[in-house]
């Protein structure tokens, strides 16, 4: 059975090394982020759904001119690398039959080859971003005690324009970004919230939205409830979106936050 690197993570060159990271943090409670040596990235790219573990070891022996025992040791060491508190790289390798073919990520091993003199594992900053953080509004329906936002400083100022946001999405895609995270204020205070959502999904990006907005009870000024029912919210968000409701029980909301239309 062929083995594959899970499509929930992405492998990308990053200057003198490569990075392995969660494509959409909203998909998994355990986020993955790890710098890898170029040789390690080349080996990981060989898990392409066509090779089993034996074939991967044989390919490593051929590419790096090693005997099979040394190649096996290289593969085993890579698979044992921790990517967070609970997972190793081995837990990210899946059987190809367990995966949706439309989501498979296939990598060219040559993409990760770097001249030895250029290898750099010391820099802790990525050469290119992998997530786009956007503040569409600073308006909110609550006034939480712990909130960092200085909403007074944004009163009367123009919010992010939808057309400008669409241009940012194109630039983000060109940088290899796959995930957009909204912050602020509460995104659903915007009357054009669904236009932002649909533009993001049309660009093929994941979207993470934290919210305290009572979507099933109160609707923003300018929204018409028949046009934006909860069912549309569900149908729109189910594809590539993570919606985080920041409290589960009403008593928690009443304790830490109070209604405030701004």
C-alpha positions as CSV (number, residue, x, y, z in Angstrom):
1,X,0.0,0.0,0.0
2,X,1.4,3.4,-1.0
3,X,2.2,5.9,1.7
4,X,1.6,9.6,1.6
5,X,2.4,12.7,3.6
6,X,-1.0,13.9,5.1
7,X,-2.5,16.8,3.1
8,X,-3.3,18.5,6.4
9,X,0.3,19.5,6.4
10,X,2.4,21.3,3.8
11,X,6.1,20.9,2.9
12,X,7.7,24.0,1.5
13,X,11.3,25.2,0.7
14,X,12.3,28.2,2.9
15,X,15.7,29.5,1.9
16,X,18.5,27.3,3.2
17,X,16.1,24.7,4.7
18,X,12.4,23.6,4.4
19,X,9.4,23.9,6.7
20,X,6.7,21.5,7.5
21,X,3.5,23.1,8.8
22,X,-0.2,22.7,9.3
23,X,-2.0,24.0,6.1
24,X,-5.0,25.1,8.1
25,X,-4.6,25.4,11.9
26,X,-8.3,25.2,12.3
27,X,-8.4,21.6,11.0
28,X,-6.3,20.2,13.9
29,X,-6.1,20.8,17.6
30,X,-2.3,20.1,17.4
31,X,-0.6,22.6,15.1
32,X,2.5,21.4,13.2
33,X,5.5,23.6,12.5
34,X,9.0,22.3,12.0
35,X,12.2,23.4,10.2
36,X,13.8,20.5,8.3
37,X,17.2,20.0,6.6
38,X,17.0,19.9,2.8
39,X,17.9,16.2,2.9
40,X,15.1,15.5,5.3
41,X,12.6,17.3,3.0
42,X,13.8,15.3,0.0
43,X,13.2,12.1,1.9
44,X,9.7,13.3,3.0
45,X,8.8,14.2,-0.5
46,X,9.3,10.6,-1.5
47,X,6.1,9.6,0.4
48,X,4.0,10.3,-2.8
49,X,1.4,7.6,-2.5
50,X,3.2,5.3,-5.0
51,X,5.9,4.0,-2.6
52,X,5.5,1.9,0.5
53,X,8.1,2.2,3.3
54,X,10.5,-0.3,1.7
55,X,10.4,1.6,-1.6
56,X,11.1,4.9,0.1
57,X,14.2,3.3,1.8
58,X,15.4,2.0,-1.6
59,X,14.9,5.4,-3.2
60,X,16.8,7.1,-0.4
61,X,19.7,4.6,-0.9
62,X,19.8,5.4,-4.6
63,X,19.5,9.2,-4.3
64,X,22.1,9.6,-1.6
65,X,24.3,6.7,-2.6
66,X,23.9,4.8,0.7
67,X,23.6,1.1,1.5
68,X,20.1,0.0,2.5
69,X,20.9,-0.1,6.2
70,X,22.2,3.5,6.3
71,X,19.2,4.6,4.1
72,X,16.8,2.9,6.5
73,X,18.4,4.6,9.4
74,X,18.0,8.0,7.7
75,X,14.2,7.3,7.1
76,X,13.7,6.1,10.6
77,X,15.4,9.1,12.1
78,X,13.2,11.4,10.0
79,X,10.0,9.6,11.0
80,X,10.9,9.9,14.7
81,X,11.3,13.7,14.6
82,X,8.7,15.5,16.9
83,X,6.6,18.2,15.3
84,X,4.7,19.1,18.5
85,X,4.1,17.8,22.0
86,X,2.1,14.8,20.8
87,X,3.1,14.0,17.2
88,X,6.1,12.8,15.3
89,X,6.5,12.9,11.5
90,X,5.5,9.2,11.4
91,X,2.0,10.1,12.6
92,X,1.6,12.4,9.5
93,X,2.2,9.5,7.1
94,X,-1.0,7.9,5.9
95,X,-2.0,5.2,3.5
96,X,-3.1,6.6,0.2
97,X,-6.5,4.9,0.3
98,X,-7.4,6.8,3.4
99,X,-7.1,10.1,1.6
100,X,-9.3,12.2,-0.7
101,X,-7.5,12.2,-4.1
102,X,-8.5,15.8,-4.7
103,X,-6.5,16.9,-1.6
104,X,-3.3,15.0,-2.3
105,X,-0.1,17.0,-2.2
106,X,2.7,15.7,-4.5
107,X,6.1,17.2,-4.1
108,X,9.1,17.2,-6.5
109,X,12.2,16.2,-4.5
110,X,14.4,18.5,-6.6
111,X,12.4,21.4,-5.2
112,X,14.1,20.9,-1.8
113,X,17.7,20.6,-3.0
114,X,20.0,23.3,-1.6
115,X,23.8,23.8,-2.1
116,X,25.6,22.8,1.1
117,X,27.0,26.3,1.6
118,X,23.5,27.8,1.7
119,X,22.0,25.5,4.4
120,X,20.9,27.6,7.3
121,X,19.0,26.2,10.3
122,X,19.7,29.0,12.7
123,X,17.3,31.7,11.4
124,X,14.0,31.4,13.3
125,X,12.1,33.5,10.9
126,X,10.5,32.2,7.7
127,X,11.5,33.7,4.4
128,X,7.9,33.9,3.3
129,X,4.7,34.0,5.4
130,X,2.4,31.0,5.5
131,X,-0.7,32.6,7.1
132,X,-2.4,36.0,6.3
133,X,-3.8,37.8,9.4
134,X,-6.6,40.2,8.5
135,X,-8.5,42.7,10.6
136,X,-11.7,43.4,8.6
137,X,-13.3,45.5,11.4
138,X,-12.8,46.6,14.9
139,X,-16.5,46.7,15.7
140,X,-17.8,44.2,18.2
141,X,-21.1,43.2,19.9
142,X,-19.3,42.6,23.3
143,X,-17.1,44.5,25.6
144,X,-14.8,41.7,27.0
145,X,-12.7,42.6,30.0
146,X,-9.7,40.8,28.5
147,X,-9.9,42.3,25.0
148,X,-6.7,43.9,23.7
149,X,-8.4,46.0,21.0
150,X,-8.5,49.8,21.2
151,X,-11.8,50.3,19.4
152,X,-11.9,54.0,20.3
153,X,-8.9,54.6,18.0
154,X,-10.8,53.1,15.0
155,X,-14.1,55.0,15.3
156,X,-14.9,56.9,12.1
157,X,-12.0,55.3,10.2
158,X,-12.5,53.4,7.0
159,X,-12.6,49.6,7.3
160,X,-10.8,47.2,5.0
161,X,-12.3,47.5,1.4
162,X,-13.5,44.3,-0.2
163,X,-11.7,45.0,-3.5
164,X,-8.5,45.6,-1.7
165,X,-9.0,42.4,0.2
166,X,-9.4,40.5,-3.0
167,X,-6.1,41.9,-4.3
168,X,-4.5,40.8,-1.0
169,X,-5.8,37.3,-1.6
170,X,-4.1,37.1,-5.0
171,X,-0.8,38.2,-3.5
172,X,-1.2,35.7,-0.7
173,X,-1.7,32.9,-3.1
174,X,1.4,34.0,-5.0
175,X,3.4,33.7,-1.8
176,X,2.1,30.2,-1.2
177,X,-0.2,31.2,1.6
178,X,-3.2,28.9,2.1
179,X,-4.8,30.1,5.3
180,X,-6.5,33.5,6.2
181,X,-7.2,34.3,9.8
182,X,-9.7,37.0,10.7
183,X,-9.2,39.0,13.9
184,X,-10.3,42.4,15.2
185,X,-13.4,43.2,16.3
186,X,-15.9,40.7,15.4
187,X,-16.0,39.9,11.7
188,X,-19.8,39.3,11.6
189,X,-20.4,42.9,12.4
190,X,-19.7,43.7,8.8
191,X,-22.7,43.8,6.5
192,X,-20.6,42.3,3.7
193,X,-19.3,39.5,5.8
194,X,-20.4,36.8,3.4
195,X,-18.8,38.6,0.5
196,X,-15.5,38.3,2.3
197,X,-16.1,34.7,3.1
198,X,-17.0,33.8,-0.5
199,X,-14.1,35.7,-2.0
200,X,-11.7,33.8,0.3
201,X,-13.2,30.4,-0.6
202,X,-13.3,31.3,-4.3
203,X,-9.5,32.0,-4.1
204,X,-9.1,28.4,-2.8
205,X,-7.9,29.5,0.7
206,X,-8.8,28.2,4.1
207,X,-10.5,30.6,6.5
208,X,-10.5,30.8,10.3
209,X,-13.1,33.1,12.0
210,X,-13.3,33.6,15.7
211,X,-16.7,35.1,16.7
212,X,-19.0,35.8,19.6
213,X,-21.7,37.0,17.4
214,X,-25.2,35.6,18.2
215,X,-25.8,34.6,14.6
216,X,-29.0,32.7,15.2
217,X,-30.6,35.6,17.2
218,X,-29.3,39.0,16.2
219,X,-28.5,40.2,12.7
220,X,-26.2,43.2,11.9
221,X,-27.7,46.4,10.7
222,X,-28.3,46.2,6.9
223,X,-28.6,42.4,6.8
224,X,-31.9,40.9,5.8
225,X,-32.5,37.7,7.7
226,X,-34.2,35.8,4.8
227,X,-31.1,36.5,2.7
228,X,-28.6,35.4,5.4
229,X,-30.2,32.6,7.4
230,X,-28.1,30.3,9.6
231,X,-28.4,27.6,6.8
232,X,-26.4,29.8,4.4
233,X,-23.8,30.3,7.0
234,X,-23.5,26.5,7.4
235,X,-23.4,25.8,3.7
236,X,-20.9,28.5,3.0
237,X,-18.5,27.6,5.9
238,X,-18.4,23.8,5.7
239,X,-16.0,23.7,2.8
240,X,-12.7,25.3,3.9
241,X,-13.6,27.3,6.9
242,X,-13.1,27.0,10.7
243,X,-15.6,28.9,12.8
244,X,-14.6,29.3,16.4
245,X,-17.3,30.3,18.9
246,X,-15.4,31.8,21.8
247,X,-17.6,30.6,24.6
248,X,-19.9,27.6,24.8
249,X,-22.2,28.4,27.7
250,X,-24.2,31.6,28.1
251,X,-23.2,31.9,31.7
252,X,-19.5,32.2,30.6
253,X,-20.4,35.0,28.2
254,X,-22.4,36.9,30.8
255,X,-19.5,36.6,33.3
256,X,-16.7,37.8,31.1
257,X,-18.4,40.0,28.5
258,X,-21.3,42.3,28.2
259,X,-23.3,43.4,25.1
260,X,-21.9,46.5,23.4
261,X,-22.9,47.6,19.9
262,X,-20.0,49.6,18.4
